[in-house]
Amino acid sequence: MSLTNAFGDYLLSFIFYPLSFIPYLLSFIARGASIILSPSLRDYYLYSSLCDKKQLITMKHILTLSILLLGIAAQAQNKFSIGVAAGAGQFQESVEKKGRIALTLPNLKVCYKLNDRWRMGIYVPGSLYKNNGKQRAFESFMLIGQYDVSSKFYVFGGIGVTQDAPAFYTVKNFKEAEFYSGFPSVALGMGYEIWRKDNKRIELQYRFFYGQSNLPTTTRTAISNSVLLGFSWN
């Protein structure tokens, strides 16, 4: 076997291996939707003593990593773009009823180019906030549509499932940690390219993010208005 053929086989395996995650992603999303839409299932998974919260947070990280790997591999086809962003803005949630400045990350976005103007994809927005002195993350997994107004400016919107959980680095006992989810979460935003080199670019972004999570006795809603600096490539 020639060196060229060996390299080609390795490259193909790198591109297509992450596609094997798709069945697991679909299964995980379907399970999450059933838990959120069914109060009985939600109570069983999230509030009973049988709930394995360590497994839930592990699955969330696996899902995020799988989306990232899938986007990196599929990007080689020149139909996909992948981006991350970080920033800060005003965050207000309904339980404590006060606004604050909050960091926002990871804001992972993987999009597939449908045509010269439209893209569709997966978006993972998030905001860090404090509740009773503890750091928490208000996040979402959502489907989005993006419209490229010009070569430098775009707008997008999406809807998905809220994840309201302790920041992973603060969790010492998973059985006592408070993990919540809810539906819907909504995001609207825009981005403007301020620098480009080849297929890499830096963007200035604005994002509105709304979500709600189901607590044992009430519902927490949150709104975030943030300015972000993003990096993407396609």
C-alpha positions, 0 to 999 in steps of 0.5 A: 500500500502506498503512502498516499493511499494510507494517508487517504484511508486515514483521512476518510476514517477521521472524517466519517468516524464522528458520523457514528455518533449520530444514532446516539445523538438522536437517541439522547435528544429523543430521551431528553424530549420525552423527559421534558414533555412528560411530567411523570418521566421528568419527576422520575429522572430528575427528582427521584433517588434513582436519578444518576445525575453524574450520568446526566452531566456526562451525557451532556458533555458527550453530546457537546463533544460529539457535535464539535467532532461532527462539525470538524469532520464535516467541515472538510466537505465545505458545506459546514461551518463551525464557531465558538464565542464568548462574551458578557451581558445582562442576565435576569432570572425569575426566581431572584428577580434581579439582573446582573452581568454574566459571562456567556459561553461556550456558544458552540454553533455548527451549521450546514449551508443549504444555499448561498443565503440559508444555513441550518444547524445546532447551537449551544448558548449558555450563561453563567449565573449565581443562585444562592451563592453558587455558580450555575450554567443556564444553557440550551441545545437548539436547532437554528436557522441562519440567513446571510444578509451579506458576505459579512452580516448574518441573522439567526434564530432558534428554539430548543431545550433548556439545561439549568445545572451547576457549573461542572467545576463546582459539583462535589456530590452529584446526588445533591446537585440540582439539575433542571431542564425545560422547554422552550428556549429561544435565541435570536441574534446577529453577527458581523465579520470584523476580520477574515483570513482564508476560511477563518474569521472573527465576528462581533455578535449580539444574542438574545437568549430566553429559556425556562427550566422546571424546578420541583415547585416552580418554573425558572425563566431567564433572559440574557442580552449579550455581546460576544466575540466569536471565532468561526471557520468554514 
